[in-house]
Each structure stands twice: as C-alpha cells, then as structure tokens.
Amino acid sequence: MKPLVTIIVLNWNGWQDTLECLESLYQIQYPNYKVILVDNHSQDQSLTKIREYCQGQKPIKSPFFTYQNKNKPIPIKEITYQETENRKSFQNDNKTQENTFNSDPKNIRTENQDESPANLILIKNDANYGFAKGNNIAIDYTLKNHHPDYILLLNNDTVVDPDFLTKLVQKAEADARIGIIGPLIYYYDWEGRTDVVANLGGKVNLSKYPGYYDLMETNNLKDFSGDMIECDWVSGAAMLLKVKELPLKFLDEELFFGCEDIDLALNLKKYDYKSVIVLNSHIWHKEGVSRKKRSSEGVKRALMEIKSNLTFIKAHKNHYYLYLPLYLLQIVVLYLKVIMKS
C-alpha cells in the first residue's frame, strides 16, 4: 500500500479555478489519497457549483486535460467548522505542536468512526480565516481522523500533472531528512505558453526585505543538474509535508497574507529537515490570482504584504529592530518601482 496523502485545497470565491483543480486531482495516477476542500466562507456560488460538479452536472474545460464523467458522481461529505471538533489555534510554537498529537490514542477518532468512504470532504468555514488558519483547520481534522503519512497543501488556482504526486512521494520516501517537498511550478499561461517556470523553490536572506526570494530570480532551470534541488523553502502553492515524522505540522496564523510556507520551512530546518523541489514533478499555477482577490485595493494589499513580511522577518532575525531603517528604505524603493511600471 502506498503512503496515504491528504490533499487540502482552500477555496474563497473562486469556484471556477477550484473545479478545474479538483478535476485534475481526480485524474492523477497516485492510488492512495484523500481530498479535503476548505471553503473560507465564500460569498459567490462556490458551494452550489462544487456540489453540481460532484454530481457530474458541471463539465470542466481545460487546456491540460479532458473532462472525465466515469468517476462521477463524486461522493461528498460536508461538515462545518464547528464539526471539525475541538480545534485550537495552532501557531508555530514548538512545544504546543509537539504535545498536541502525543495524546492518548483512545481519544483519537478513527476513519471508521468518523468518515464515510467519501471522495471529497468539504469543510465549510464560517468566516474567511486566511491561508494559514484555513489550512490548519483541515490539517487538524485529517490528522485526527485519517492519520495520513503526508499532507499536500495545494492552491485552488493550480492544475496538476497526472503523475506529479507519485514522483513527489517517491523522492520523499527515499530520504528521511526531507520534510517538505514540492513540484516544479509552471505558469498556467505565460503569453500562450505553458512551459515557463514560475517557481522552483527559494532562498532566504533576512537582511534584505522581504526576507526571501525565488531561485528563478537569480537562476535558470538549466543551471541545475539532476532531478532534485535543495532549497530553503517550497512554495505553499504546492507543498507536501511528511507529517508522520515532522515535529511541526501547522502554519503560523499570524501570517495572514504570506510567508507561511517560508516560516514553516525555516522552523523545520532547525530540526535538520530539508526542503526540496522535484524537477520532473509538474503543476501549473495561475500566479497571483488569490492575492488579487484578497485585496483589489493596491494600498491595502501593499500594507498587508508589508505587515506579513515584517512579522516573518521579526520571527527569524535576531536584533530585527536594528534593520528597520534599511527595511523601510527597501520597501519604499520596491513600491516606487512597482508604481513606475504600472
């Protein structure tokens, strides 16, 4: 039996992207996985459209796959935020996270007790809790009820290659020190092309705002040999966690608007777990879609990004306050460049 993978997809007012993502997931070759869809209190028709899709009433068109109706209807189990049990607010506090799941096994509800053989579990949140808390709710639920070997956090505005998960798990199983593993991410559409790399992992530089950068900013794909790259962080757009072994399993909920993935990777690095990208595992990402929806107002969006970035740097940089004048200068220069380009 292959290791069990729980795939968590977060939706907020984006049912069109979500349905395309789900259809690509239900066509993957990996044999042992569950899908949890978390709806962050959408105000559009998301819940209705998701139900229609599962009933086979919403055929999906995509340049990456042909819609299949043979696996429809997809059984769906709907639960509310309150029904996900006594959920606590999980932050990246090492002691809190380590102790949470060292509880008496008798108090853990098993799949046979809690789950029907559903193909889609839909968690309906009562508010927009953001990326970190929205995912944490599903992480907590699946750890208690399914005990997966891996959890994959996947953006709803992605489409996956049929064998992407098989290749990720194969590499993760081969190296006990791998804690986080991700695929090579292409742009969904770059001026009509689907072979332009969007992300292949990143590095951290806490002396320069925003504290991190994508390897694509300084490298090309051809600069790397082999089929795997070790990096400082893996994009939260597609991040596979080896949860059965990791001492930390949750995202920091103080980081509402970014850096959650980088923060977790750095915290796990302290435990000697590494992050890697598998170059022959591929997905396609509609880059920036979720951020545009979060805040259509440019100033508000910029302030939210700055707050998250500075919170992240403060958590990982000793004597952070000494660097504040430099960060502020870099922020001004960065956004002046953005304004001049627009």
N, C-alpha and C positions, 0 to 999 in steps of 0.2 A: 504494500500500500504506500502510495506517495504521501509525503507530509501534507497535512491539512493546511490550506491557506484561506484565511478570511479576507475578502476584498471589500474595502469600505469606500463608498463613493458618497460625497457630500453634494447635495443639491440645494440651491437657493435661487428661485425664479429663473431656472434655466433648463426647463424640461426638454427642449429641442436637443441641446447638447447631451443631456443626461441619457436620453433614449438611444442616441447614436452610440454613446459609450457602452451602455448596457448590451446592446445588440452585438457589439464587437466582443464583449466579455463572454457572452453565451455561445460564441463560436471558437473559443480558444481550445487548444488541444490538451491542456493540463486536466487530469481526471478527478482531482480531489480538492474542490474549492467551494466556498460559500460566498454569496454576495449580500452585503448589508448596504442599503441605500438610506442615508440620513437626510431627511428634508428639514432644512433650517427655517421652518415657518414661512414657506413661500406664499406670496400673495397673488401669484398668477394661477394658471390652470395646472400646475405641476402634478398635484395628487391625482386629478382626473385623468390626465394624459398618461401618467405612469400606469394607472390601472388599465386603461384602454390598451396600452402596449402589451401588458402582461396577458390580457385576454386575447391577443392576436388581432386587435382591431386597429392597430396603428403601424402599418408597414414603414420601415425606415429606409431612406435613401442615403447612400454614402459612396464616395469615390473609392473607399477602402475595402468594401465587402458587398456581397449580395445578401439581401434580407432572406432569412430562413423562417418558414412558418411551421416546419415539422416539430419544433420544440415548443410550440405554443398550444394551449395557454401555459403560461408560467405560473405555478402556484405562488401565491403571495401571502405573507404573514405580516399584518400591520399591528404595530404596538406604539404606544405613546411614550413620551419622555419619562413620565411617572412610572410606567410599567417596566422600564429598564432596571428596576429595583433600586435599592438604597445607594444611589450614586453619590460619591463625594466629589469635591472639587480638587482634581489632581493637578498639582503643579510639579515642576521638576525638582522636587525635594527628595533626595536620595532615600532618606530613612522612611518617608511616607510611602514611596512607591515600593520599596523592598518589603515592607511589612504588610502591605495591603493583601498580597496574594500568598502569604505564608500562613493562611488561616486553616482552620480545621476542614478537611475535605468533606466532612459531613454537612457543612454549611454551604457547600457549593452546589448549585442546581445544575444538573447534567442535561445534556441534549434530550435524553429520553423523557425527562421530567418537563422540559420547558418548550421544546421545539417540535413542531410537526415537520415532515420532510419537505419543507418549503424551499423553493428555488430562489426566492427573493424575500428578504426580511426588510420591511420598511419601517424605520423609526421616525415618528412624526414629532418633531420638537415644537414647543410652544412659544419659541422666540428664535431670532437669529443669533445664535451663540458664537458665530465666527468659526474659523477653520479649526482652531485648536480644541475648543470645548466641544464643538460638533463632532469631531472625530473621536475625542476622548469618551464621549457617551457610548459610541459604538465599540470602541476598544474595550471598555469596561464590560459591556454586555457580552461580547464574544469570548472574552477571557473567562468569564464566569460560567457561560453556557456551552461553549464549544471546545474550549481548551486547544486552540489552534497552535500549530508549530510556527506559523508565520502569519503576519498581518500585512496586507498591502494597502497603503493609503494611495488612492488614485483620484486625480481631479476628474470632475464630470465632463470637462471640455477636452477629453482625450479620446483617441481611438487606438486600440492595441492590436499588435500583430498576433496571429493565432498561436505562435509558439513562444511568445515573449516570456510568459511565466515559467514555462518548462526550463528555459535557459537560465533564468534568474535562480530558481531553486537548485538546479544542478550545481551552479557555482557556489551558492551559499552552503550547500551540504558538503562541499569539498574542502572547506576551510573553516575551522571552528572559531577563528578570530574575526570573521566577517559578522558584523552586527547589523549593518544597513547596506542594502544593495539596490541598485536602480538600473533601468534600461537606458539606452541611448535615446534621447528625445529629439525628434524632428519637428519642424514647424508643420502644422496641418496644411497650410497654404502660404508659400512664400512666392508671390508673383506667379502663381500657377505651378510652382514646383513643390514636391513633397520630399525632396532629398537634401534639404538644407537643415543643418544641425542647429537646434535651439539650445540644448543643454547637454553637457557630458560630465556633470559634476562640477565642483567648485573648490576654491581655496579660501582661507580666512586670513585677513590682515586687519587686526583690530586697531592699528594705528591710523588707518585711513577710512573715513566714512564712505560707505555704510557698514564697513567691517568685514565684507566678504566680496568675492567676485566669481564669475563663471569662468571656467577654464577656456571657454571659447573666446573670451576677451583677449587672451594672450597666446592662444594656440589654435592650430587647425587639427582636424581629425587625423590627417596624415602624419602628424607629429608623433602619434602614439603607435607603438607596435604591440602585437599580441591582441587578445580579445577581452582584456580587462584593464581598467585604470583605477588605481587607488587615489582617493581624493579626501578632502576634509569634510565635505558634505554632499548629500544626494538630494536632488530636488524633491520637494514634497508633492510635486505633480504626479510622481510615481515612485514611492518609497516602500521597499519591502523590509520589514523588521523581523528578525529572528527572535520572536518574543519568548519562546520557552526558555531561552538562555539569558536574555537581557535583564540586567538589574533595574533598568529604567524602561518604561513602556508607554509613557504618556507625554503629550505635548504641553508646553508651558502656556497656560490660558491667559497670562498677562500680555502675550504677544498676539494681539487680535488681528493685526494687519501685516503679518510677515515675520520671517526669521525663525519660525517654529521648527522647521526642518533642520536648520543650521545649528540651532541651540541644542536640539536633541543629539545630533551627531557629535558636537563638541563634548557634551556631558558623557556620552558613551566612550569617547576616546580616552577619557580619564580612567576608564576600566579596561583599557587596552583592546577595545573593539574598534575595528576599522570600517570605513565606508568605501564602497567600490561601485564602479559602473561597468556593466557587461555590454560590450560594444556590438555583439550580434543579437542582442535583445532590443526590439524596437517598438516605440509608440510614437504617435503624432499628437501634438498639443496645439490647441487654439490659443496661443500665447496671449496672456493679459486679459482674457475675456472676463474672468471672475473679478479681477481688480476694477475693471471699468464699471461693472455692475455695483460693486460695493459703494462707490462714490463717483457720481458723474461730475461733481464739482471739483475742479482742479485744485483749488487751495485746500479744501477739506481733505482731499485724498493725499496731498503732499504732507500735510500736518500729521495725518495718521501714519504715513510711512516713516516720517522722521521720528515720531514717538516710539514706534516699534523698533526701529533700528537702534536708537539710543538706549532703549531698555535692554536690548540684546547685548550691545557693547558693554554697558554698565555691569551686566551679569558676568562677563567673562574677562574684563580688563581691569587689572589692579590699578589703583590711582586714576580711575576713569576721569575724575573731575579736572585733573591737570591737562587733559587733552581736549576739554570742552571748547576753548577758543579755536583750536585747529579744526575740530569737527564743524563748528558753526561756520567758519570761513569756507570749508569744503562744501557744506550744504548750500551756501549762497552761490558759489561758483557753479555747482551742479545744476541748480534750478535756473540760473541765468542761461546756461547752455540749452536747457530744455525750452525755455521761453523763446530764445533766438531761433531755434529750429522749427518752432510751431508757427 
